[in-house]
Amino acid sequence: MDDAPAGTGPGIASRIEAWAQAGLIDRETAERLLGFERERGQMETTEISSPDGTTPPSPPGEAAPAAPGSEASREAAPAAPGSEASREAAHEAPPAAPHALAVVGEIVGYLGAVLVVSAVTFLIGNAWEDLNDAARVGVVAALTIAALVAGLVTARYPTAPAQRLASALLAVTVGLTAWLAWLSADSGGVEDPASALIAAGAATAVAAAIYAARRRALAQMALLAGILATATALYATVLDDRGMTMSLASGLTTAAIGAVWIVLSALGRLVPEKLGLVIGGLTVIYGLQTSAFDDARAWVLAAAVACAVAMIVAAITRRDVAVLIVPGGIGLLTAMPQLIEEVVEDAFATWLGVLATGVLLVVAAVWMVRDRTRRPSEAPPG
C-alpha cells in the first residue's frame, strides 16, 4: 500500500476490517466503506470476507487481490485480535454518529414514556385504593423491572440519542426502586422515618451500581441525590428533635457531602468532572442555606459566603475548576444579602452589599474571559 494516493494512509482497509471484526461496524457497513473508497480512487483493492466466508470479486478495472503470503497481502490482511495493530485500529475507529432516525427514535421514546406514566398514573389512581399491599408491590416491581430492562437494552446501542434515552430510563429505575422499597417496608409494618431510610438506601445502592457501569451525567446526579436522601433520612431516624438540631445537622452534613463531591471531581474520580464540580458546589450552598436558622443563622450564612468566595477564587486561579464560578456566584448572590441583613438589619446596607457582590462577580468574569496570550510586542526583554 506504499503507492496509495496522497491523502490516504496505508492500511485503511485493514482498519475497516478490524472495526468489523471488533463489532464496531457491521459487515454491510464495512463493505460500503470499502466500495466508497474504491470509487474515490483513494485506496487499492483489498479483499474483505463476505458474510458467507467467500471473497467477493474485484470490481472491473481494479487490481486483483494480492497473492496469499506476499508482502502486499500481509499489509492488507486484517490485524489479529488482541494485537497492537488491532488495538490501534480500534482506537482510531470513529464514534457512532447519531442519524436522523435515531434522534426521532429518542424523541418517540420520551413521548412513549410520558404516555406510559400518564396512563399508569390514571389507572393506578383509580384502582390503587382497591389493591392490597401485595398487588401494589407487584405493580411497582413490574414497572421497575420494565424500566431497567428497557434502559439496559437501549444502552447497548452506541449512538448518542440511544445513550441519552438509556440514561433517562435508568434514572427512572432509581426513582422506582425507592418507591418499591418504601412500599415493601410499609407493607411489612415499618413506619416513617425508618421506611424512608430503607427507600433512600435502596435507591442509592441501585444508583451506585448504575454509575459504576455507566459513568454519565444523569447517573452521577442520581447517585448524589440518593446519598443526600439517605443522609437526611438517617438523621430523621436517629434524632428525635425535628427542630433546629436536625435541620442544622442535616444541612451541615449535606454541605460536607457537597464538599467531598467537589474534591473527588477535581481529582478526576467522578466523571463528568465539570458536572460534579457544579452539583457539588450547589450542594454545599444548599446545605448551608437550609441550616441557617435561629441562633445559628449568622455564622452559617457567614460560612456560606466564605465557601462561595473560596469557589470563586478557585475558579479564577485554576482553569480546571473554572466551572466553580457558577455555584460560587449563586452562593454569593443568595447568602451575602441575607448575612448583611442579619448583621446590620438595614435595607440600605443590604442593597449596598448586593451592589458590592455584583461588582465582584463582574470583575471575576472579566478576569476569567480576558485574553491571556502574550502579544509579540509585550514579550519580556531579553
C-alpha positions as CSV (number, residue, x, y, z in Angstrom):
1,M,0.0,0.0,0.0
2,D,3.0,2.3,-0.2
3,D,1.8,3.7,-3.5
4,A,-1.6,4.7,-2.2
5,P,-2.7,8.1,-3.5
6,A,-1.9,11.2,-1.4
7,G,-4.4,11.9,1.4
8,T,-4.9,8.2,2.2
9,G,-2.8,6.4,4.8
10,P,-1.7,2.8,4.2
11,G,-3.7,0.0,5.9
12,I,-7.1,1.7,5.8
13,A,-8.7,-1.5,4.6
14,S,-7.1,-3.3,7.5
15,R,-8.5,-0.9,9.9
16,I,-12.0,-1.2,8.4
17,E,-11.8,-5.0,8.6
18,A,-10.6,-4.7,12.3
19,W,-13.5,-2.4,13.1
20,A,-15.9,-5.0,11.6
21,Q,-14.3,-7.9,13.5
22,A,-14.4,-5.9,16.7
23,G,-18.2,-5.3,16.2
24,L,-17.8,-1.5,15.9
25,I,-19.4,-1.6,12.5
26,D,-21.4,-4.4,10.8
27,R,-20.2,-6.3,7.7
28,E,-22.5,-4.4,5.4
29,T,-21.1,-1.0,6.6
30,A,-17.6,-2.3,6.1
31,E,-18.2,-3.3,2.5
32,R,-19.9,0.1,1.8
33,L,-16.9,1.9,3.2
34,L,-14.5,-0.1,1.0
35,G,-16.7,0.5,-2.0
36,F,-16.8,4.2,-1.3
37,E,-13.0,4.4,-1.0
38,R,-12.5,2.3,-4.2
39,E,-14.9,4.7,-6.1
40,R,-12.9,7.7,-4.9
41,G,-9.7,6.0,-6.0
42,Q,-8.3,6.6,-2.6
43,M,-7.1,3.0,-1.9
44,E,-6.1,-0.2,-3.6
45,T,-8.4,-3.2,-3.9
46,T,-8.3,-5.1,-0.7
47,E,-10.1,-8.3,-0.1
48,I,-12.6,-8.5,2.7
49,S,-14.5,-11.6,3.7
50,S,-18.2,-11.6,2.9
51,P,-20.7,-13.0,5.4
52,D,-20.7,-16.5,3.7
53,G,-16.8,-16.7,4.0
54,T,-16.1,-16.2,0.3
55,T,-14.0,-13.4,-1.2
56,P,-16.0,-11.0,-3.3
57,P,-14.7,-10.5,-6.9
58,S,-12.7,-7.3,-7.6
59,P,-14.7,-4.6,-9.4
60,P,-13.9,-4.2,-13.1
61,G,-10.8,-2.2,-13.9
62,E,-9.2,-2.8,-10.5
63,A,-6.3,-5.0,-9.5
64,A,-7.0,-8.4,-8.2
65,P,-6.2,-9.2,-4.5
66,A,-2.6,-9.9,-3.7
67,A,-1.4,-13.4,-3.7
68,P,-1.5,-15.1,-0.3
69,G,1.8,-14.9,1.5
70,S,3.1,-11.9,-0.5
71,E,4.1,-8.7,1.2
72,A,1.1,-6.9,-0.2
73,S,-1.3,-9.5,1.2
74,R,0.4,-9.2,4.6
75,E,-0.1,-5.4,4.5
76,A,-3.8,-5.8,3.5
77,A,-4.6,-8.6,5.9
78,P,-6.6,-7.5,9.0
79,A,-4.8,-7.3,12.2
80,A,-5.1,-10.2,14.6
81,P,-7.5,-9.7,17.5
82,G,-5.5,-8.5,20.6
83,S,-2.5,-7.4,18.6
84,E,-1.0,-3.9,18.8
85,A,-2.3,-3.1,15.3
86,S,-5.8,-4.3,16.2
87,R,-5.8,-2.1,19.3
88,E,-4.6,0.8,17.3
89,A,-7.3,0.3,14.7
90,A,-10.0,0.0,17.4
91,H,-8.7,3.2,19.0
92,E,-8.9,5.1,15.6
93,A,-12.4,3.8,15.0
94,P,-14.8,6.8,14.6
95,P,-17.6,7.1,17.2
96,A,-21.0,6.1,16.1
97,A,-22.7,9.3,14.9
98,P,-26.4,9.9,15.6
99,H,-28.5,9.9,12.5
100,A,-31.9,11.4,11.9
101,L,-33.8,8.2,12.6
102,A,-32.0,7.7,15.9
103,V,-32.9,11.2,17.0
104,V,-36.5,10.7,16.1
105,G,-36.4,7.4,17.9
106,E,-35.2,9.2,21.0
107,I,-38.0,11.7,20.9
108,V,-40.5,9.0,20.3
109,G,-39.1,7.1,23.3
110,Y,-39.6,10.1,25.5
111,L,-43.1,10.6,24.3
112,G,-43.9,7.0,24.8
113,A,-42.5,7.2,28.4
114,V,-44.7,10.2,29.1
115,L,-47.8,8.3,27.8
116,V,-46.9,5.2,29.9
117,V,-46.5,7.3,33.0
118,S,-49.8,9.2,32.3
119,A,-51.7,6.0,31.7
120,V,-50.2,4.2,34.7
121,T,-50.9,7.2,36.9
122,F,-54.6,7.3,35.8
123,L,-55.1,3.5,36.1
124,I,-53.4,3.2,39.5
125,G,-55.1,6.4,40.8
126,N,-58.5,4.8,40.2
127,A,-57.6,1.3,41.4
128,W,-54.9,1.9,44.0
129,E,-57.2,2.0,47.0
130,D,-58.8,-1.3,45.9
131,L,-55.4,-3.1,45.7
132,N,-53.9,-4.9,48.6
133,D,-50.3,-4.5,49.7
134,A,-49.0,-7.4,47.6
135,A,-50.7,-6.2,44.5
136,R,-49.3,-2.7,45.0
137,V,-45.8,-4.0,45.4
138,G,-46.2,-6.2,42.3
139,V,-47.3,-3.3,40.1
140,V,-44.4,-1.1,41.1
141,A,-42.0,-4.0,40.8
142,A,-43.2,-4.7,37.3
143,L,-42.7,-1.0,36.4
144,T,-39.2,-1.0,37.9
145,I,-38.2,-4.2,36.0
146,A,-39.6,-2.8,32.8
147,A,-37.7,0.5,33.1
148,L,-34.5,-1.4,34.0
149,V,-34.7,-3.8,31.1
150,A,-35.6,-1.0,28.6
151,G,-32.6,1.0,29.8
152,L,-30.2,-1.9,29.6
153,V,-31.3,-2.8,26.1
154,T,-31.1,0.8,24.9
155,A,-27.7,1.2,26.4
156,R,-26.3,-1.5,24.0
157,Y,-26.7,0.9,21.0
158,P,-23.7,3.2,20.7
159,T,-25.5,6.3,19.2
160,A,-25.7,9.4,21.4
161,P,-29.6,9.5,21.3
162,A,-29.8,5.9,22.4
163,Q,-27.3,6.6,25.3
164,R,-29.3,9.6,26.4
165,L,-32.5,7.6,26.4
166,A,-30.8,4.8,28.3
167,S,-29.6,7.2,30.9
168,A,-33.1,8.6,31.4
169,L,-34.6,5.1,31.7
170,L,-32.1,4.1,34.2
171,A,-32.6,7.3,36.2
172,V,-36.3,6.4,36.3
173,T,-35.3,3.0,37.5
174,V,-33.6,4.6,40.6
175,G,-36.8,6.5,41.4
176,L,-39.0,3.4,41.0
177,T,-36.6,1.5,43.2
178,A,-37.1,4.0,46.0
179,W,-40.9,3.7,45.6
180,L,-40.7,-0.1,45.6
181,A,-38.5,-0.2,48.7
182,W,-40.8,2.2,50.5
183,L,-44.0,0.2,49.6
184,S,-42.3,-3.1,50.7
185,A,-41.2,-1.6,54.0
186,D,-44.6,-0.1,54.6
187,S,-46.4,-3.3,53.8
188,G,-44.1,-5.0,56.3
189,G,-45.2,-2.7,59.1
190,V,-42.1,-0.4,59.0
191,E,-43.1,3.2,59.8
192,D,-41.5,6.5,58.8
193,P,-38.8,7.6,59.1
194,A,-37.3,4.1,59.0
195,S,-39.2,3.3,55.8
196,A,-37.8,6.4,54.2
197,L,-34.3,5.4,55.2
198,I,-34.9,1.9,53.6
199,A,-36.2,3.5,50.4
200,A,-33.3,6.0,50.1
201,G,-30.7,3.3,50.8
202,A,-32.1,1.0,48.2
203,A,-32.2,3.8,45.6
204,T,-28.6,4.8,46.5
205,A,-27.4,1.2,46.0
206,V,-29.1,0.9,42.6
207,A,-27.7,4.4,41.6
208,A,-24.2,3.4,42.6
209,A,-24.4,0.2,40.6
210,I,-25.6,2.1,37.5
211,Y,-23.0,4.8,37.9
212,A,-20.3,2.1,38.3
213,A,-21.3,0.7,34.9
214,R,-22.2,4.0,33.2
215,R,-20.3,7.0,34.4
216,R,-22.6,9.5,32.9
217,A,-24.3,12.8,34.0
218,L,-27.7,11.5,35.0
219,A,-26.2,8.5,36.8
220,Q,-23.9,10.8,38.8
221,M,-26.8,13.1,39.7
222,A,-29.0,10.2,40.8
223,L,-26.2,8.9,43.0
224,L,-25.7,12.2,44.7
225,A,-29.4,12.6,45.2
226,G,-29.6,9.1,46.7
227,I,-26.7,9.8,49.1
228,L,-28.3,13.1,50.2
229,A,-31.7,11.4,50.7
230,T,-30.1,8.6,52.7
231,A,-28.2,11.1,55.0
232,T,-31.4,13.1,55.6
233,A,-33.5,10.0,56.4
234,L,-30.7,8.8,58.7
235,Y,-30.8,12.0,60.7
236,A,-34.6,11.9,60.8
237,T,-34.4,8.3,62.2
238,V,-31.7,9.0,64.8
239,L,-32.7,12.4,66.0
240,D,-35.9,12.7,67.9
241,D,-35.7,16.5,67.9
242,R,-37.1,17.6,64.5
243,G,-36.4,21.3,65.1
244,M,-33.3,23.3,64.8
245,T,-31.0,20.4,65.8
246,M,-32.0,18.2,63.0
247,S,-32.0,21.0,60.4
248,L,-28.5,22.1,61.5
249,A,-27.1,18.6,61.5
250,S,-28.7,17.6,58.2
251,G,-27.7,20.8,56.5
252,L,-24.1,20.7,57.6
253,T,-23.9,17.0,56.5
254,T,-25.3,18.0,53.1
255,A,-22.7,20.7,52.8
256,A,-19.9,18.3,53.8
257,I,-21.1,15.8,51.1
258,G,-21.1,18.5,48.5
259,A,-17.5,19.5,49.5
260,V,-16.4,15.8,49.2
261,W,-18.1,15.7,45.8
262,I,-16.1,18.8,44.7
263,V,-12.8,17.2,45.8
264,L,-13.5,13.9,44.1
265,S,-14.5,15.7,40.9
266,A,-11.4,17.9,40.9
267,L,-9.2,14.8,41.3
268,G,-11.0,13.1,38.4
269,R,-12.6,10.4,40.5
270,L,-16.1,11.5,39.5
271,V,-17.0,12.0,35.8
272,P,-18.1,14.1,34.1
273,E,-15.8,16.2,36.2
274,K,-17.4,19.6,35.4
275,L,-20.9,18.4,36.3
276,G,-19.5,17.0,39.6
277,L,-17.9,20.4,40.4
278,V,-21.1,22.3,39.7
279,I,-23.6,20.0,41.6
280,G,-21.1,19.6,44.4
281,G,-20.8,23.3,44.8
282,L,-24.5,23.8,44.6
283,T,-25.0,21.1,47.3
284,V,-22.6,23.0,49.6
285,I,-24.6,26.2,49.2
286,Y,-27.9,24.4,49.6
287,G,-26.8,22.6,52.7
288,L,-25.7,25.8,54.4
289,Q,-28.7,27.7,53.4
290,T,-31.2,25.1,54.7
291,S,-29.4,25.1,58.1
292,A,-29.3,28.9,58.6
293,F,-32.0,29.3,61.2
294,D,-32.4,30.9,64.6
295,D,-29.2,31.2,66.7
296,A,-27.0,29.6,64.1
297,R,-28.2,31.8,61.2
298,A,-25.5,34.4,61.3
299,W,-22.5,32.1,61.4
300,V,-23.9,29.6,59.0
301,L,-24.6,32.4,56.5
302,A,-21.0,33.6,57.0
303,A,-19.8,30.1,56.3
304,A,-21.9,30.1,53.1
305,V,-20.3,33.4,52.0
306,A,-16.9,32.1,52.8
307,C,-17.5,28.9,50.8
308,A,-18.8,30.9,47.8
309,V,-15.8,33.2,47.8
310,A,-13.5,30.2,48.0
311,M,-15.2,28.6,45.0
312,I,-14.9,31.9,43.0
313,V,-11.2,32.3,43.9
314,A,-10.5,28.7,42.9
315,A,-12.4,29.2,39.6
316,I,-10.3,32.3,38.9
317,T,-6.9,30.8,39.7
318,R,-7.4,27.3,38.4
319,R,-8.7,26.7,34.9
320,D,-9.5,23.0,35.6
321,V,-12.1,24.1,38.2
322,A,-13.3,27.2,36.4
323,V,-17.0,26.0,36.5
324,L,-17.0,26.5,40.2
325,I,-17.8,30.2,39.3
326,V,-21.4,29.0,38.8
327,P,-22.1,27.7,42.3
328,G,-19.8,30.3,43.8
329,G,-21.7,33.1,42.2
330,I,-25.1,31.7,43.1
331,G,-24.0,31.2,46.7
332,L,-22.6,34.7,47.0
333,L,-25.7,36.3,45.5
334,T,-28.0,34.4,47.9
335,A,-26.0,34.4,51.1
336,M,-24.4,37.8,51.1
337,P,-27.6,39.9,51.3
338,Q,-29.0,37.6,54.0
339,L,-25.9,37.9,56.0
340,I,-25.8,41.7,55.8
341,E,-29.5,41.9,56.7
342,E,-28.9,39.6,59.7
343,V,-25.9,41.5,61.0
344,V,-26.9,45.2,60.4
345,E,-30.7,44.9,59.9
346,D,-30.7,47.8,57.4
347,A,-32.2,47.6,53.9
348,F,-29.8,50.3,52.5
349,A,-26.8,48.4,53.8
350,T,-28.2,45.2,52.3
351,W,-28.5,46.7,48.9
352,L,-25.0,48.1,49.1
353,G,-23.9,44.5,49.8
354,V,-25.8,43.4,46.7
355,L,-24.1,46.1,44.7
356,A,-20.6,45.0,46.0
357,T,-21.4,41.4,45.3
358,G,-22.4,42.2,41.7
359,V,-19.3,44.3,41.1
360,L,-17.1,41.4,42.5
361,L,-18.7,38.9,40.1
362,V,-18.3,41.2,37.1
363,V,-14.6,41.7,38.0
364,A,-14.2,37.9,38.3
365,A,-15.9,37.4,35.0
366,V,-13.6,39.9,33.2
367,W,-10.6,38.3,34.8
368,M,-11.7,34.8,33.6
369,V,-12.5,35.8,30.0
370,R,-9.6,38.1,29.4
371,D,-7.1,37.2,26.6
372,R,-4.2,35.5,28.4
373,T,-2.0,35.2,25.3
374,R,1.0,37.4,25.3
375,R,1.4,39.6,22.2
376,P,4.8,39.8,20.5
377,S,5.1,43.4,21.3
378,E,4.5,42.6,25.0
379,A,7.2,39.9,25.2
380,P,9.6,40.4,28.1
381,P,13.0,41.9,27.3
382,G,15.9,39.5,26.8
